[in-house]
Amino acid sequence: MNHHEPDESAVAERRRFFGHAAAVLLTTQVGVRSAMASPKDDGSVAARPVGKAASQASFGRLKQIDAGDLNVGYAELGPAKGPVALLLHGWPYDIHTYADVAPLLAAKGYRVIVPFVRGYGTTRFLSADTVRNGQPAALALDTIALMDALRIEQAVVGGCDWGARTAGVMAALWPERVKALVSVSGYLVTSREANKAPLPPKAELAWWYQYYFATERGRQGYEKYRREFARLIWQTASPQWRFDDATFERSAAAFDNPDHVAIAIHNYRWRIGAADGESRYDEVEGRLAKFPAIRVPTITMEGDANGAPHPEPEAYAKKFTGPYEHRLIPGGIGHNLPQEAPQAFAQAIVDADRLSSRG
């Protein structure tokens, strides 16, 4: 593991970043209302105290665009000609994973794009005949199609949970589109063949919902209890995150998407060979099955209280062959790291971008 200790110039840059971000948030309209941070005497931004409810930041009015198989709903903040930061959410979360990250980056001059994944929020399939497919290759190609539709050649891509897997797939297979990568829980590229190998019992237990979803009872249970299910995952994956009901409901509304259950169930069934994928993705999945190295500048992150299944940094560090850092975020931070520690995640985006300029 390559754990980076920042030099004095980097520390100074971080103080300038958060000081400027706080000032802009207080004096300009960036499309988001946020009470997440206040300026301190030293010019940095006060971190959110562990155990407090998340802020009620809102993205305001979302945008829609046709891209590939989808009409994608997305939030956009910051200057239209700024460097692009593309932020990808996971399951069972939504774009509000980045509600407090996005304004910090917009204040720094980034054009921030935060899309709903297929099956979430206002994203819809363009055709009723399209297979409701949740396999990783489909999600990655959705994101490439979105970049094409928005005429974005390259972006700093950050992700958490499913979003981290998608970001890693993009960085591995289309590095020309990924200027730099920020990935919570590291290298998450996988294959169905690798997933055939059984895990020790304790590790299998952590994936209980994956096996539940493989049954018809599990599909019906998730359809009926999707909010209760999501709340349970939030609590177990981030045991020290004291989110309030309003914070949860703000995201849970995204699960009312008519394709949400089908996409979530297919994703987990596909992983363990309980559902087929589409042949049009076979070539991409074949490349991913070789576990390609990622050479773009990368910062991986982990919270010190992540209750979800995740690999140890030592297990994946060598998969990153370009400029690379790993950061452990202390203070009871769980699986949904960008929402629980927005300042740390925003800084990682900026620092990963800096790594790309050094490279």
C-alpha positions in Angstrom: 0.0 0.0 0.0 1.3 3.4 -0.9 0.0 5.7 1.8 0.8 9.3 0.9 1.7 11.9 3.4 1.1 15.4 1.9 3.8 17.9 1.8 3.4 21.5 3.1 2.5 22.9 -0.2 -0.3 20.4 -0.6 -1.6 21.2 2.8 -1.6 24.9 1.9 -3.4 24.2 -1.3 -6.1 22.2 0.6 -6.6 25.2 3.0 -7.0 27.6 0.0 -9.4 25.1 -1.7 -11.8 24.8 1.2 -11.5 28.4 2.2 -12.4 29.5 -1.3 -15.2 26.9 -1.5 -16.8 28.2 1.7 -16.6 31.8 0.5 -18.2 31.0 -2.9 -21.0 28.9 -1.3 -21.8 31.9 1.0 -21.8 34.6 -1.7 -22.9 33.0 -5.0 -25.6 30.8 -6.4 -24.3 27.4 -7.6 -27.7 25.7 -7.7 -27.2 23.9 -4.3 -28.3 25.0 -0.9 -26.0 23.5 1.7 -25.4 23.9 5.4 -22.6 21.3 5.5 -19.7 23.6 6.3 -18.6 26.9 7.7 -15.3 28.7 7.4 -12.8 28.4 10.2 -10.3 31.0 11.2 -7.5 29.3 9.3 -9.4 29.4 6.0 -10.3 25.7 5.8 -13.7 24.2 6.0 -14.9 22.6 9.2 -15.4 18.8 8.9 -18.8 17.4 9.5 -18.8 16.0 13.1 -19.2 12.3 13.2 -22.7 11.3 14.5 -24.5 14.4 13.1 -27.2 14.1 10.5 -26.2 14.8 6.9 -27.0 18.2 5.5 -30.1 18.7 3.4 -28.4 20.0 0.3 -30.5 20.0 -2.8 -29.3 19.9 -6.4 -32.4 21.9 -7.5 -33.7 21.3 -11.0 -32.1 18.4 -12.8 -31.3 18.1 -16.5 -32.2 15.3 -18.9 -30.4 14.1 -22.1 -30.6 11.1 -24.4 -27.5 9.0 -24.2 -27.2 5.5 -25.6 -30.1 3.3 -24.4 -31.2 5.9 -21.9 -32.7 9.3 -21.2 -30.3 10.2 -18.3 -31.3 12.5 -15.5 -28.3 14.3 -14.0 -27.3 17.2 -11.8 -24.8 19.8 -13.2 -23.0 22.4 -11.2 -20.1 24.8 -11.9 -18.8 26.6 -14.9 -19.7 25.1 -18.3 -16.1 25.3 -19.5 -14.5 24.1 -16.4 -12.6 20.8 -16.1 -15.1 18.0 -15.6 -15.6 15.9 -12.5 -18.0 13.0 -13.2 -19.3 11.5 -9.9 -21.0 8.1 -9.9 -23.3 6.7 -7.2 -24.0 3.1 -6.2 -26.7 0.9 -4.6 -28.8 1.6 -2.6 -27.9 5.2 -2.9 -28.4 8.0 -5.4 -27.0 11.2 -6.7 -27.2 12.8 -3.2 -24.1 10.8 -2.3 -22.4 13.8 -3.8 -24.8 16.6 -2.6 -22.1 18.1 -0.4 -19.2 17.2 -2.6 -20.5 18.8 -5.8 -20.7 22.4 -4.5 -17.2 22.3 -3.2 -15.9 21.2 -6.6 -18.0 23.7 -8.4 -16.6 26.4 -6.2 -13.1 25.3 -7.2 -14.0 25.7 -10.9 -15.1 22.2 -11.9 -18.0 21.4 -14.1 -19.6 18.7 -11.9 -21.8 16.1 -13.5 -23.7 13.6 -11.3 -26.0 11.2 -13.2 -28.6 8.8 -12.0 -27.6 5.3 -12.9 -30.1 3.2 -15.0 -32.9 2.2 -12.8 -32.7 5.2 -10.5 -34.3 8.6 -10.2 -35.3 10.3 -13.4 -33.2 8.2 -15.7 -35.4 6.2 -18.1 -34.9 3.6 -20.9 -35.7 5.0 -24.3 -37.3 1.7 -25.4 -39.6 -0.7 -23.6 -37.8 -3.5 -25.5 -34.4 -2.8 -24.1 -33.3 -5.5 -21.6 -33.2 -4.3 -18.1 -29.6 -5.3 -17.6 -27.5 -4.3 -14.6 -24.2 -5.9 -15.5 -21.1 -3.8 -15.0 -20.3 -3.5 -18.8 -23.7 -2.0 -19.4 -23.3 0.6 -16.6 -19.9 1.6 -17.9 -21.0 2.0 -21.5 -24.0 4.0 -20.3 -21.5 6.5 -18.7 -19.3 6.6 -21.8 -22.5 7.3 -23.8 -23.4 10.1 -21.4 -20.0 11.7 -21.9 -20.4 11.5 -25.6 -23.9 13.1 -25.4 -22.5 15.9 -23.3 -19.4 16.3 -25.6 -17.1 15.5 -22.7 -13.8 14.1 -24.0 -12.2 13.5 -20.6 -13.1 13.8 -16.9 -11.8 13.1 -13.5 -14.1 10.2 -12.5 -15.0 9.4 -8.9 -17.2 6.7 -7.6 -18.5 4.8 -4.6 -20.0 1.3 -4.5 -21.4 0.4 -8.0 -20.1 3.8 -9.1 -16.5 2.9 -8.0 -16.8 -0.3 -10.1 -18.1 1.6 -13.1 -15.3 4.2 -12.7 -12.7 1.5 -12.5 -14.0 -0.3 -15.6 -13.8 3.0 -17.5 -10.3 3.7 -16.3 -9.2 0.2 -17.2 -10.7 -0.1 -20.7 -11.0 3.5 -21.8 -8.2 5.4 -20.1 -8.3 8.1 -22.7 -11.6 9.2 -21.3 -10.5 9.2 -17.6 -8.1 12.0 -16.7 -7.8 10.6 -13.1 -9.7 8.3 -10.9 -11.0 8.4 -7.3 -12.4 5.0 -6.2 -13.8 4.2 -2.8 -12.7 0.7 -1.8 -10.2 0.5 -4.6 -10.1 -2.0 -7.5 -13.6 -3.5 -7.9 -13.3 -4.9 -11.4 -14.7 -8.5 -11.2 -15.9 -11.3 -13.4 -18.5 -14.0 -13.1 -15.9 -16.7 -13.5 -13.9 -15.4 -10.5 -17.2 -15.2 -8.5 -17.7 -19.0 -8.9 -15.1 -19.6 -6.2 -16.7 -19.9 -2.8 -15.7 -17.7 0.1 -15.1 -18.5 3.7 -18.5 -18.6 5.6 -18.0 -15.3 7.3 -17.3 -13.6 4.0 -20.3 -15.3 2.4 -22.5 -14.0 5.2 -21.6 -10.4 4.4 -23.1 -11.0 0.9 -26.4 -12.4 2.2 -28.5 -10.0 0.1 -26.9 -11.2 -3.1 -28.1 -14.7 -2.4 -31.5 -13.5 -1.3 -31.9 -11.6 -4.6 -31.1 -14.8 -6.5 -34.5 -16.2 -5.4 -38.0 -15.2 -6.5 -38.8 -14.5 -2.8 -35.9 -12.1 -2.7 -37.1 -10.2 -5.8 -40.6 -10.0 -4.4 -39.2 -8.9 -1.0 -37.1 -6.1 -2.5 -40.1 -5.0 -4.6 -42.3 -4.8 -1.5 -39.8 -3.5 1.0 -37.3 -1.5 -1.1 -37.1 1.4 1.4 -36.8 -0.9 4.4 -34.2 -2.8 2.6 -32.2 0.2 1.6 -32.3 1.7 5.2 -31.0 -1.6 6.6 -28.1 -1.6 4.1 -27.3 2.1 5.0 -27.2 1.2 8.7 -25.1 -1.9 8.4 -22.7 -0.5 5.8 -22.2 2.7 7.7 -22.8 1.8 11.4 -21.6 5.1 12.8 -23.4 7.4 10.3 -26.3 9.0 12.0 -28.4 10.0 9.0 -31.9 11.4 9.6 -35.2 10.4 8.0 -35.2 13.4 5.6 -31.7 12.5 4.4 -32.8 8.9 3.7 -36.1 9.8 2.1 -34.3 12.3 -0.2 -32.4 9.4 -1.7 -35.1 6.7 -1.4 -37.3 8.6 -3.8 -34.8 7.5 -6.5 -35.8 3.8 -5.9 -39.3 4.5 -7.1 -38.0 4.4 -10.7 -40.0 1.7 -12.5 -36.9 -0.2 -13.5 -35.1 0.0 -10.2 -35.9 -3.5 -8.9 -35.2 -5.2 -12.2 -31.8 -3.5 -12.5 -30.7 -4.2 -8.9 -31.8 -7.8 -9.0 -30.2 -8.4 -12.4 -26.9 -6.9 -11.2 -26.5 -9.2 -8.3 -27.9 -12.3 -10.1 -25.5 -11.7 -13.0 -22.5 -11.5 -10.6 -23.0 -15.1 -9.4 -24.2 -16.6 -12.6 -27.9 -16.7 -11.7 -28.9 -14.5 -14.7 -27.5 -14.1 -18.2 -26.0 -10.9 -19.6 -26.4 -9.7 -23.1 -24.1 -10.9 -25.9 -23.3 -7.3 -27.0 -21.3 -6.9 -23.8 -19.4 -10.2 -24.1 -16.2 -8.6 -25.5 -16.1 -6.0 -22.8 -16.7 -8.6 -20.0 -14.1 -10.8 -21.6 -11.5 -8.0 -21.2 -12.6 -7.3 -17.7 -12.2 -11.0 -16.8 -8.5 -10.6 -17.2 -8.4 -8.0 -14.4 -6.6 -5.3 -16.4 -4.3 -2.9 -14.6 -5.4 0.7 -14.3 -2.7 3.2 -15.3 -4.5 6.5 -15.0 -3.6 8.6 -11.9 -5.6 7.2 -9.0 -6.5 7.8 -5.4 -8.3 5.0 -3.6 -10.1 5.7 -0.3 -11.6 3.7 2.6 -13.5 4.7 5.6 -12.3 3.3 8.9 -15.8 2.0 9.8 -16.9 0.5 6.5 -19.4 -2.3 7.3 -19.9 -3.5 3.8 -17.8 -6.2 2.1 -14.6 -4.6 0.7 -11.1 -5.7 -0.2 -8.1 -4.6 1.9 -5.9 -2.0 0.2 -2.9 -4.3 0.1 -4.9 -6.7 -2.1 -5.3 -4.3 -4.9 -2.5 -1.7 -4.7 -0.5 -3.3 -7.5 -3.4 -3.1 -9.9 -2.7 0.7 -10.1 0.4 1.1 -12.2 0.3 4.9 -12.6 0.6 7.6 -10.0 -1.2 6.2 -7.0 -2.2 7.0 -3.4 -4.4 5.3 -0.8 -6.2 7.3 1.9 -7.8 5.9 5.0 -10.4 8.3 6.3 -10.8 8.2 10.1 -13.7 9.3 12.3 -16.2 6.5 12.0 -16.6 6.9 8.2 -18.5 4.0 6.6 -19.3 2.7 3.1 -21.0 5.8 1.7 -17.8 7.8 2.1 -18.5 10.8 -0.2 -21.7 11.6 1.7 -20.2 10.9 5.1 -16.9 12.7 4.5 -17.5 15.1 1.6 -14.5 17.3 2.3 -12.2 14.4 2.1 -13.7 13.1 -1.1 -13.7 16.5 -2.8 -10.1 17.0 -1.9 -9.3 13.6 -3.4 -10.8 14.6 -6.7 -8.7 17.8 -6.7 -5.5 15.9 -5.7 -6.1 13.1 -8.3 -6.4 15.8 -10.9 -3.1 17.2 -9.7 -1.5 13.8 -10.0 -2.5 13.7 -13.6 -0.7 17.0 -14.3 2.4 15.6 -12.7 2.2 12.4 -14.7 
